[in-house]
Amino acid sequence: MPFFDFRRRLGRLFEVGGGKVNFEEALDALRGLAATGVNFGLERVRELLATLGDPQADLLAAHIGGTNGKGSTAAMLSSMARAAGLKVGTFTSPHLSSYTERFLIDGCPVAKERLAGLIARHWGLLAPAARRFRPTEFELHTVLALQLFREERVGLAVLEVGLGGRLDATNVVVPAVAVITNVALDHQDYLGDTLAEIAREKAGIIKPGVPLVTAAEGEALDVIARACRESGAPLIRVGADVSSRPGANTGEKQVLDIRGRRAVYRGLALPLAGRHQQVNAACAVAAAEVVGELVPSLGPGAIHEGLAAVRWPGRFEVLDGRPAVVLDAAHNPAAAGALRDTLTARFPGREIVMVLGVLGDKDRAGIAAALAPAARAVVVTRPPSERAVDWERVSVEAARHCAHVETEPDCFAALGRARAIAGVGAVVVVTGSVYLIGALRPAVTPDY
């Protein structure tokens, strides 16, 4: 839609300090400024931030990248910082159901009115700059998040990398600590075909003198370690400098001990399921220890309290019922393998019926190979995204590993079909895409 049409529609939105603005209209206006697709580079973000007086320069930040687990790690670190008495801003993507979920203040999505007002108040500066060089929507979101966190006077900003690292929009910050959770094959169209190539892109968030925490292994760790040496960045390795050890499970929370660099944390309660979450927790604790050197209240007590309180919807989220439903946004083979292992540990001997929807730019064969053998039946469906091209082809891959495969284009009907197949004794697992989880979560979560 041309700019003058937006001006007529929204009136005072384009005036600095304009009156009350409708959230959906403000969001539409923001999208009207954005270029579509992926367009790597930091110049556009830096230009936009400069128009606002470089809000990122005022923030104490943690920058979290990696192939899998970066959102969970961000949630854990944010929860620990809140337990330490800090006001925390967290920027993650994508969202499950609402754009406001990308912008969290103390763990709560920003109010729609607050985000709309933020867009309106700074439109007079952002719009002319954006019309000159057409930033992507994610770049605009990053700028808004950094400005929001400055205005909210957060004590810690936790920023999740969107894609890659080196040229990701979030890489404009100089953080107190950076994290690369792990490196696996994903987004090869953008990041490279090998683990070493992908690791080099993710290692781009390493800054001179800024400690880097990682649980990466093998050749990916070699690349990251080399980048740390070249930048003079202290390297903190999970598995060597920091380690975790599982304890006894207690109901819905797993228990673990983590040996950090500053202390040993025994009997940590972790509400998120899976061995992979223990590794993510070790990353978060290591990052919290670095921030704690600057913020003394972020000590052992806050680490214990914050980890026990963490919540990250859509990541092995178990919803009791007959049948029980598990939501997990596994969207690459490594995440799918972690989901399979967690299902086996959490539901030993239980049959699995899977609702599987995978985007067209993902490794469908690898995801199906990891998950389908664990299922009695798979219902393949279309995630609600324009990227879900040729979604039916997932059924071909799933049929290589599971004898009972059905297709159903409507994801709600697919969930109903899976429940019917499962009866009361099996477990229904919805997975393959965060967009699928976001669409179906309200249908299975009464208090969402």
Secondary structure in CASP SS format (residue, H / E / C, confidence):
PFRMAT SS
TARGET T0000
AUTHOR 0000-0000-0000
METHOD secondary structure of the structure
MODEL  1
M C 1.00
P C 1.00
F H 1.00
F H 1.00
D H 1.00
F H 1.00
R H 1.00
R H 1.00
R H 1.00
L H 1.00
G H 1.00
R H 1.00
L H 1.00
F H 1.00
E C 1.00
V C 1.00
G C 1.00
G C 1.00
G C 1.00
K C 1.00
V C 1.00
N C 1.00
F H 1.00
E H 1.00
E H 1.00
A H 1.00
L H 1.00
D H 1.00
A H 1.00
L H 1.00
R H 1.00
G H 1.00
L H 1.00
A C 1.00
A E 1.00
T C 1.00
G C 1.00
V C 1.00
N C 1.00
F C 1.00
G C 1.00
L C 1.00
E H 1.00
R H 1.00
V H 1.00
R H 1.00
E H 1.00
L H 1.00
L H 1.00
A H 1.00
T H 1.00
L C 1.00
G C 1.00
D C 1.00
P H 1.00
Q H 1.00
A H 1.00
D H 1.00
L C 1.00
L C 1.00
A E 1.00
A E 1.00
H E 1.00
I E 1.00
G E 1.00
G C 1.00
T C 1.00
N C 1.00
G C 1.00
K H 1.00
G H 1.00
S H 1.00
T H 1.00
A H 1.00
A H 1.00
M H 1.00
L H 1.00
S H 1.00
S H 1.00
M H 1.00
A H 1.00
R H 1.00
A H 1.00
A C 1.00
G C 1.00
L C 1.00
K C 1.00
V E 1.00
G E 1.00
T E 1.00
F E 1.00
T C 1.00
S C 1.00
P C 1.00
H C 1.00
L C 1.00
S C 1.00
S C 1.00
Y H 1.00
T H 1.00
E H 1.00
R H 1.00
F E 1.00
L E 1.00
I E 1.00
D C 1.00
G C 1.00
C E 1.00
P E 1.00
V C 1.00
A C 1.00
K H 1.00
E H 1.00
R H 1.00
L H 1.00
A H 1.00
G H 1.00
L H 1.00
I H 1.00
A H 1.00
R H 1.00
H H 1.00
W H 1.00
G H 1.00
L H 1.00
L H 1.00
A H 1.00
P H 1.00
A H 1.00
A H 1.00
R H 1.00
R H 1.00
F H 1.00
R C 1.00
P C 1.00
T E 1.00
E H 1.00
F H 1.00
E H 1.00
L H 1.00
H H 1.00
T H 1.00
V H 1.00
L H 1.00
A H 1.00
L H 1.00
Q H 1.00
L H 1.00
F H 1.00
R H 1.00
E H 1.00
E C 1.00
R C 1.00
V C 1.00
G C 1.00
L E 1.00
A E 1.00
V E 1.00
L E 1.00
E E 1.00
V C 1.00
G C 1.00
L C 1.00
G C 1.00
G C 1.00
R C 1.00
L C 1.00
D C 1.00
A H 1.00
T H 1.00
N H 1.00
V H 1.00
V C 1.00
V C 1.00
P C 1.00
A C 1.00
V E 1.00
A E 1.00
V E 1.00
I E 1.00
T C 1.00
N C 1.00
V C 1.00
A C 1.00
L C 1.00
D C 1.00
H C 1.00
Q H 1.00
D H 1.00
Y H 1.00
L H 1.00
G C 1.00
D C 1.00
T C 1.00
L H 1.00
A H 1.00
E H 1.00
I H 1.00
A H 1.00
R H 1.00
E H 1.00
K H 1.00
A H 1.00
G H 1.00
I H 1.00
I C 1.00
K C 1.00
P C 1.00
G C 1.00
V C 1.00
P C 1.00
L E 1.00
V E 1.00
T E 1.00
A C 1.00
A C 1.00
E C 1.00
G H 1.00
E H 1.00
A H 1.00
L H 1.00
D H 1.00
V H 1.00
I H 1.00
A H 1.00
R H 1.00
A H 1.00
C H 1.00
R H 1.00
E H 1.00
S H 1.00
G C 1.00
A C 1.00
P C 1.00
L E 1.00
I E 1.00
R E 1.00
V E 1.00
G C 1.00
A C 1.00
D C 1.00
V E 1.00
S E 1.00
S E 1.00
R E 1.00
P E 1.00
G C 1.00
A C 1.00
N C 1.00
T E 1.00
G C 1.00
E C 1.00
K E 1.00
Q E 1.00
V E 1.00
L E 1.00
D E 1.00
I E 1.00
R E 1.00
G C 1.00
R C 1.00
R C 1.00
A C 1.00
V E 1.00
Y E 1.00
R E 1.00
G E 1.00
L E 1.00
A E 1.00
L E 1.00
P C 1.00
L C 1.00
A C 1.00
G C 1.00
R H 1.00
H H 1.00
Q H 1.00
Q H 1.00
V H 1.00
N H 1.00
A H 1.00
A H 1.00
C H 1.00
A H 1.00
V H 1.00
A H 1.00
A H 1.00
A H 1.00
E H 1.00
V H 1.00
V H 1.00
G H 1.00
E C 1.00
L C 1.00
V C 1.00
P C 1.00
S C 1.00
L C 1.00
G C 1.00
P H 1.00
G H 1.00
A H 1.00
I H 1.00
H H 1.00
E H 1.00
G H 1.00
L H 1.00
A H 1.00
A H 1.00
V C 1.00
R C 1.00
W C 1.00
P C 1.00
G C 1.00
R C 1.00
F C 1.00
E E 1.00
V E 1.00
L E 1.00
D C 1.00
G C 1.00
R C 1.00
P C 1.00
A E 1.00
V E 1.00
V E 1.00
L E 1.00
D E 1.00
A C 1.00
A C 1.00
H C 1.00
N C 1.00
P H 1.00
A H 1.00
A H 1.00
A H 1.00
G H 1.00
A H 1.00
L H 1.00
R H 1.00
D H 1.00
T H 1.00
L H 1.00
T H 1.00
A H 1.00
R H 1.00
F C 1.00
P C 1.00
G C 1.00
R C 1.00
E C 1.00
I E 1.00
V E 1.00
M E 1.00
V E 1.00
L E 1.00
G C 1.00
V C 1.00
L C 1.00
G C 1.00
D C 1.00
K C 1.00
D C 1.00
R H 1.00
A H 1.00
G H 1.00
I H 1.00
A H 1.00
A H 1.00
A H 1.00
L H 1.00
A H 1.00
P H 1.00
A H 1.00
A C 1.00
R C 1.00
A E 1.00
V E 1.00
V E 1.00
V E 1.00
T C 1.00
R C 1.00
P C 1.00
P C 1.00
S C 1.00
E C 1.00
R C 1.00
A C 1.00
V C 1.00
D C 1.00
W C 1.00
E C 1.00
R H 1.00
V H 1.00
S H 1.00
V H 1.00
E H 1.00
A H 1.00
A H 1.00
R C 1.00
H C 1.00
C C 1.00
A C 1.00
H C 1.00
V E 1.00
E E 1.00
T E 1.00
E C 1.00
P C 1.00
D C 1.00
C H 1.00
F H 1.00
A H 1.00
A H 1.00
L H 1.00
G H 1.00
R H 1.00
A H 1.00
R H 1.00
A H 1.00
I H 1.00
A H 1.00
G C 1.00
V C 1.00
G C 1.00
A C 1.00
V E 1.00
V E 1.00
V E 1.00
V E 1.00
T E 1.00
G C 1.00
S C 1.00
V H 1.00
Y H 1.00
L H 1.00
I H 1.00
G H 1.00
A H 1.00
L H 1.00
R H 1.00
P H 1.00
A H 1.00
V H 1.00
T C 1.00
P C 1.00
D C 1.00
Y C 1.00
END
